[in-house]
């Protein structure tokens, strides 16, 4: 990997792209620490430090805090991070399966995909307005930092100031989308993935320093476990089942086409990190219910508060694990359609050796994908359970930076970016039989 980056910096075009990407990342991080107008910076810093010491905000805002790189509880310009865009993208992917109009747009190729991307942007802005309003309302009422008695806003009763903060945070989300598209067009790698990677990695240095200051032995154990986890994730993320495909020869005019061999790569982790996000988001609902009905004597609310509101109970762990397995199968089923793949292969004269084209091919692909998803779902569940088990065993979930979600993001984006750099290097420095 280091060799690829070294060779990339020696290539003028790639060097410009890498420097452009690094400049966008620096601008992105600047917006993540720049406070929104109307925030009492000193009080916010005191409340934020107290919240980190108490570690009581992790269960409620953990996912959003992760994807904002710690900017959420600082109420910065980029406080919402990339989370509204991720949520909008997931919603649009689900709606494509449900709404025929969106499904037709997806089949139209590049023009249809551009239209879906435009819808994703609109939905992102709407979600950003809702989320920024919710977080500012929590800050205004003092529920963003429950144990802090100081006001984090300069004037909590000024409606103009509140509206200004909502507008600026929403504009920050729009700028993040723009920066991500700039990286995709003029930089290296997928822009949104690079920004997610940046936000996740941003919290690592401070977490590792805190662990080292607390206990050097624990720091050593965490680093060793982290290395083994990264190696395991790299191994599984690279694993794939290659389905051989043979294309028959056919005459078009006076020319012969086809006769080539290729394969369909089916990854063990075909769903990526989406099932973990789905399961985490769904399990935030019980925590929201308990926060809204804290004074209720309802038996159901009490049971939810006891078993599902915190991550250290066996029921919570089992529910989280089973939800990840369910959403893995669900997401794979809506993103990979064996019947559509089989029809496309049949249309262009392709077939799997030993399998008849058409319906038998679709059944075979479904058979392989179903059994390949089983170890992939178990892998996602086990990796995601690491921080929860750390909480149950040592009570230090927030001090374990190598959580399942963060590791999956870092390894996945890192591998994809390096592959893109290597592919561009091969285009510019091809070593064939003539050299």
C-alpha positions in Angstrom: 0.0 0.0 0.0 2.8 2.4 0.9 4.5 1.5 -2.4 1.4 2.5 -4.3 1.2 5.9 -2.6 4.9 6.5 -3.2 4.6 5.7 -6.9 1.4 7.8 -7.1 3.2 10.9 -5.8 5.9 10.4 -8.4 3.2 10.6 -11.1 2.3 14.3 -11.8 -1.4 13.7 -12.6 -1.9 11.4 -9.6 0.1 13.7 -7.3 -2.3 16.6 -8.2 -5.3 14.4 -7.4 -3.9 13.3 -4.1 -3.0 16.8 -3.0 -6.4 18.0 -4.1 -8.0 15.3 -2.0 -5.9 16.1 1.0 -6.8 19.8 0.7 -10.5 18.9 0.7 -10.0 16.7 3.7 -8.3 19.6 5.6 -11.1 21.9 4.7 -13.6 19.3 5.9 -11.9 18.9 9.2 -11.8 22.7 9.6 -15.5 22.9 9.3 -15.9 20.1 11.9 -14.2 22.1 14.6 -15.6 25.6 13.6 -18.4 26.4 16.0 -21.8 27.4 14.8 -22.8 31.1 15.5 -24.9 31.3 18.6 -23.0 28.7 20.5 -21.4 29.5 23.9 -17.9 28.1 23.2 -16.6 28.0 26.8 -19.8 26.3 28.2 -19.9 23.9 25.3 -16.3 22.8 25.9 -16.9 22.3 29.6 -20.1 20.2 28.9 -18.4 18.3 26.2 -15.5 17.3 28.4 -17.9 16.3 31.2 -19.9 14.2 28.8 -16.7 12.4 27.7 -15.7 11.8 31.2 -19.2 10.4 32.1 -19.5 8.5 28.8 -23.3 8.8 29.0 -24.0 10.2 25.5 -22.5 7.2 23.6 -25.5 5.0 23.6 -27.9 7.7 22.3 -25.8 9.5 19.8 -23.1 6.9 19.1 -23.7 6.3 15.4 -24.2 10.0 14.5 -21.2 11.0 16.7 -19.1 8.4 14.9 -20.0 9.6 11.4 -19.5 13.3 12.4 -16.0 12.6 13.8 -16.9 14.0 17.2 -18.3 17.2 15.7 -21.9 16.6 16.8 -21.5 17.3 20.5 -19.4 20.3 19.5 -22.3 21.8 17.5 -19.9 22.8 14.7 -20.8 23.9 11.2 -20.4 20.3 10.0 -21.9 18.9 13.2 -24.3 16.6 11.2 -21.4 15.1 9.3 -22.2 12.7 6.5 -25.0 10.9 8.4 -28.0 12.7 6.6 -26.5 11.7 3.2 -26.0 8.1 4.3 -29.6 7.9 5.6 -31.0 9.4 2.4 -29.0 7.0 0.2 -30.3 4.0 2.2 -33.9 5.3 2.0 -33.6 5.8 -1.8 -32.2 2.3 -2.2 -35.1 0.8 -0.4 -37.6 2.9 -2.3 -36.2 1.8 -5.6 -37.5 -1.7 -4.8 -40.9 -0.4 -3.7 -41.7 2.4 -6.1 -42.0 1.4 -9.8 -41.0 4.8 -11.0 -37.7 4.8 -9.2 -37.1 1.2 -10.4 -37.6 2.4 -14.0 -35.2 5.2 -13.5 -32.6 2.8 -12.2 -32.9 0.7 -15.4 -32.4 3.8 -17.6 -28.7 3.8 -17.0 -26.6 6.9 -16.3 -29.5 9.4 -16.9 -31.7 7.6 -14.5 -29.0 7.3 -11.9 -28.4 11.0 -12.1 -32.0 11.6 -11.4 -31.9 9.3 -8.4 -28.8 11.1 -7.1 -30.7 14.4 -7.4 -33.5 13.0 -5.3 -31.0 11.8 -2.8 -29.6 15.4 -2.5 -33.1 16.8 -1.9 -33.8 14.1 0.8 -30.5 14.8 2.4 -31.4 18.5 2.8 -34.7 17.6 4.3 -33.2 15.2 6.8 -30.5 17.8 7.7 -33.2 20.3 8.6 -34.9 17.8 10.8 -31.8 16.5 12.5 -30.3 20.0 13.1 -33.6 21.2 14.5 -33.7 18.2 16.8 -30.2 18.6 18.1 -30.5 22.3 18.6 -33.8 21.7 20.5 -32.0 19.2 22.7 -29.2 21.8 23.3 -31.8 24.5 24.0 -33.6 22.4 26.7 -30.4 21.1 28.2 -31.0 17.4 27.2 -28.0 17.3 24.8 -25.8 17.2 27.9 -28.0 15.9 30.7 -25.5 16.3 33.5 -24.3 19.8 32.5 -26.2 22.7 34.1 -24.6 25.4 31.9 -26.3 26.7 28.8 -24.4 25.8 25.6 -26.3 28.5 23.6 -25.7 32.2 23.9 -29.4 33.1 23.8 -31.7 30.0 24.0 -34.9 32.0 23.7 -33.9 34.0 20.6 -35.8 32.4 17.7 -33.7 34.2 15.0 -30.5 32.7 16.5 -32.1 29.2 16.6 -33.2 29.5 12.9 -29.7 30.8 12.0 -28.1 27.8 13.5 -30.5 25.4 11.7 -29.8 27.1 8.4 -26.0 27.0 8.9 -25.9 23.3 9.9 -28.1 22.5 6.9 -25.8 24.5 4.7 -22.9 22.6 6.2 -24.4 19.3 5.1 -24.8 20.7 1.6 -21.2 21.8 1.5 -20.2 18.3 2.7 -22.1 16.8 -0.3 -20.3 19.2 -2.6 -16.9 18.4 -1.2 -17.6 14.7 -1.6 -18.5 15.2 -5.3 -15.4 17.3 -5.8 -13.2 14.4 -4.5 -15.0 11.9 -6.8 -14.6 14.1 -9.9 -11.1 15.6 -9.3 -9.5 13.6 -6.6 -8.9 9.9 -5.8 -11.5 7.4 -4.6 -15.2 7.8 -3.8 -15.7 11.2 -2.2 -18.4 10.3 0.3 -16.4 7.2 1.4 -13.3 9.3 1.8 -15.2 11.8 4.0 -16.7 9.0 6.1 -13.2 7.5 6.5 -11.9 10.9 7.6 -14.6 11.4 10.3 -14.0 7.9 11.7 -10.3 8.1 11.8 -10.4 11.6 13.4 -11.5 10.3 16.8 -8.7 7.6 16.9 -5.7 9.7 18.2 -7.6 11.2 21.2 -9.1 7.8 22.1 -5.7 6.1 22.0 -4.1 8.8 24.0 -6.8 8.6 26.7 -6.4 4.8 26.9 -2.6 5.2 27.2 -2.9 7.8 30.0 -5.4 5.6 31.9 -3.5 2.3 31.7 -0.5 1.5 29.4 -1.2 -2.2 29.7 -4.7 -1.8 28.5 -3.4 0.3 25.6 -1.1 -2.6 24.6 -3.9 -5.1 24.8 -6.2 -2.8 22.7 -3.5 -2.3 20.0 -2.9 -6.1 19.8 -6.6 -6.8 19.5 -7.0 -4.0 17.0 -4.2 -5.4 14.8 -5.8 -8.9 14.8 -9.2 -7.4 14.1 -7.9 -5.4 11.1 -6.2 -8.5 9.7 -9.4 -10.5 10.1 -11.6 -7.8 8.5 -9.1 -7.4 5.5 -9.2 -11.2 5.0 -13.0 -11.5 4.9 -13.5 -8.2 2.9 -11.2 -9.6 0.2 -12.8 -13.0 0.2 -15.1 -13.7 -2.7 -16.7 -16.6 -4.6 -16.0 -16.3 -8.3 -18.8 -17.8 -10.5 -17.3 -18.6 -13.9 -19.1 -17.3 -17.0 -18.5 -18.3 -20.6 -19.7 -16.2 -23.5 -20.4 -18.1 -26.7 -19.1 -17.0 -30.1 -21.6 -15.2 -32.4 -21.4 -13.6 -35.8 -22.4 -10.0 -36.1 -22.1 -9.0 -39.8 -18.7 -10.3 -40.9 -17.1 -10.2 -37.5 -16.9 -12.8 -34.8 -17.7 -11.7 -31.2 -17.7 -13.5 -27.9 -15.9 -16.6 -26.9 -14.4 -15.0 -23.8 -14.4 -16.3 -20.2 -15.0 -14.1 -17.2 -16.5 -14.5 -13.7 -19.1 -12.9 -11.4 -17.4 -12.0 -8.1 -19.7 -12.6 -5.1 -18.2 -11.2 -1.9 -18.6 -12.9 1.4 -19.7 -9.5 2.8 -21.9 -8.5 0.0 -23.9 -6.1 2.1 -21.0 -4.0 3.5 -21.7 -2.0 6.6 -25.4 -1.2 5.8 -26.9 -4.0 8.0 -25.0 -2.7 11.1 -26.4 0.8 10.5 -29.9 -0.5 10.1 -29.7 -2.6 13.3 -28.1 0.3 15.3 -30.7 2.7 14.1 -33.6 0.4 15.0 -32.2 -0.2 18.5 -32.1 3.5 19.1 -35.9 3.5 19.1 -36.1 1.8 22.6 -33.7 4.4 24.0 -35.8 7.2 22.5 -38.9 5.7 24.1 -37.4 5.4 27.5 -36.1 9.0 27.3 -39.6 10.3 26.4 -41.4 8.3 29.0 -39.0 8.4 31.9 -41.7 8.9 34.5 -44.1 6.3 33.2 -45.0 3.3 35.3 -46.0 1.2 32.3 -44.6 -2.4 32.6 -43.6 -2.5 28.9 -41.6 0.8 29.3 -39.9 -0.6 32.4 -39.0 -3.8 30.6 -37.6 -1.9 27.6 -35.7 0.4 29.9 -34.2 -2.6 31.7 -33.3 -4.8 28.7 -33.1 -2.7 25.5 -32.1 0.8 26.6 -28.5 -0.1 27.3 -26.0 -2.3 25.5 -24.8 -4.4 28.4 -27.8 -6.8 28.7 -27.9 -10.3 27.1 -31.3 -9.5 25.5 -29.9 -6.3 23.8 -26.8 -8.3 22.5 -28.9 -11.1 21.2 -31.4 -8.7 19.5 -28.6 -6.7 17.9 -26.9 -9.8 16.6 -30.1 -11.3 15.1 -31.1 -7.9 13.6 -27.7 -7.7 11.8 -28.2 -11.2 10.4 -31.7 -10.4 9.2 -30.8 -7.1 7.6 -27.8 -8.7 5.9 -30.0 -11.1 4.1 -32.6 -8.4 3.5 -30.1 -5.9 2.0 -28.4 -8.5 -0.2 -31.8 -9.6 -1.5 -32.7 -6.1 -2.7 -29.3 -5.1 -4.1 -28.5 -8.3 -6.0 -31.2 -9.8 -8.2 -30.2 -13.3 -9.5 -33.1 -13.3 -12.0 -31.9 -10.0 -13.5 -28.3 -11.1 -13.7 -29.4 -14.4 -15.4 -31.5 -12.5 -17.9 -28.6 -10.1 -18.8 -26.2 -13.1 -19.2 -28.7 -14.9 -21.5 -29.2 -11.7 -23.5 -25.5 -11.4 -24.3 -24.9 -15.1 -24.8 -23.3 -15.9 -21.5 -23.8 -19.0 -19.4 -22.3 -20.7 -16.4 -20.6 -24.0 -17.4 -22.8 -26.9 -16.4 -25.9 -24.7 -15.8 -28.6 -24.0 -18.3 -29.3 -20.3 -19.1 -32.4 -18.5 -17.8 -34.2 -19.8 -14.7 -31.7 -22.5 -13.7 -28.9 -19.9 -13.7 -31.0 -17.6 -11.5 -31.7 -20.5 -9.1 -28.0 -21.5 -9.0 -27.0 -17.9 -8.3 -29.6 -17.6 -5.5 -28.4 -20.9 -4.1 -24.7 -19.7 -3.9 -25.6 -16.2 -2.7 -27.8 -17.5 0.1 -25.1 -19.8 1.5 -22.4 -17.2 1.0 -24.4 -14.6 2.9 -24.6 -16.9 6.0 -20.9 -16.6 7.0 -21.0 -12.9 5.9 -23.8 -12.1 8.3 -22.2 -14.0 11.2 -19.0 -12.1 10.5 -20.7 -8.7 10.6 -22.5 -9.7 13.8 -19.4 -10.8 15.6 -17.3 -7.8 14.5 -20.1 -5.4 15.6 -20.4 -7.2 19.0 -16.8 -6.3 19.9 -17.5 -2.9 21.5 -20.7 -4.1 23.2 -18.8 -7.1 24.7 -16.1 -4.7 25.8 -18.7 -2.6 27.6 -20.2 -5.7 29.3 -16.8 -7.0 30.4 -14.9 -3.9 31.4 -17.5 -1.1 31.2 -15.2 0.8 28.8 -17.0 0.7 25.4 -16.2 4.3 24.6 -12.5 3.7 25.2 -12.4 0.8 22.7 -11.7 2.6 19.4 -11.5 -0.5 17.3 -15.3 -1.0 17.2 -16.9 -3.1 14.5 -18.4 -0.2 12.6 -15.2 1.9 12.6 -13.0 -1.0 11.5 -15.3 -2.0 8.7 -15.4 1.6 7.4 -11.6 2.1 7.6 -10.7 -1.2 6.0 -13.3 -1.1 3.3 -12.6 2.5 2.2 -8.8 2.0 2.6 -8.8 -1.1 0.3 -11.1 0.5 -2.3 -8.9 3.7 -2.4 -5.7 1.8 -2.8 -7.2 -0.4 -5.6 -8.2 2.8 -7.5 -4.8 4.2 -7.1 -3.2 1.0 -8.3 -5.5 0.8 -11.3 -4.6 4.4 -12.3 -0.9 3.6 -11.9 -1.3 0.6 -14.2 -2.9 2.8 -16.8 0.0 5.2 -16.8 2.9 2.7 -16.2 1.9 -0.5 -18.0 4.6 -3.1 -18.0 3.9 -5.5 -20.8 5.9 -7.8 -23.0 7.3 -4.9 -25.0 9.3 -3.6 -21.9 
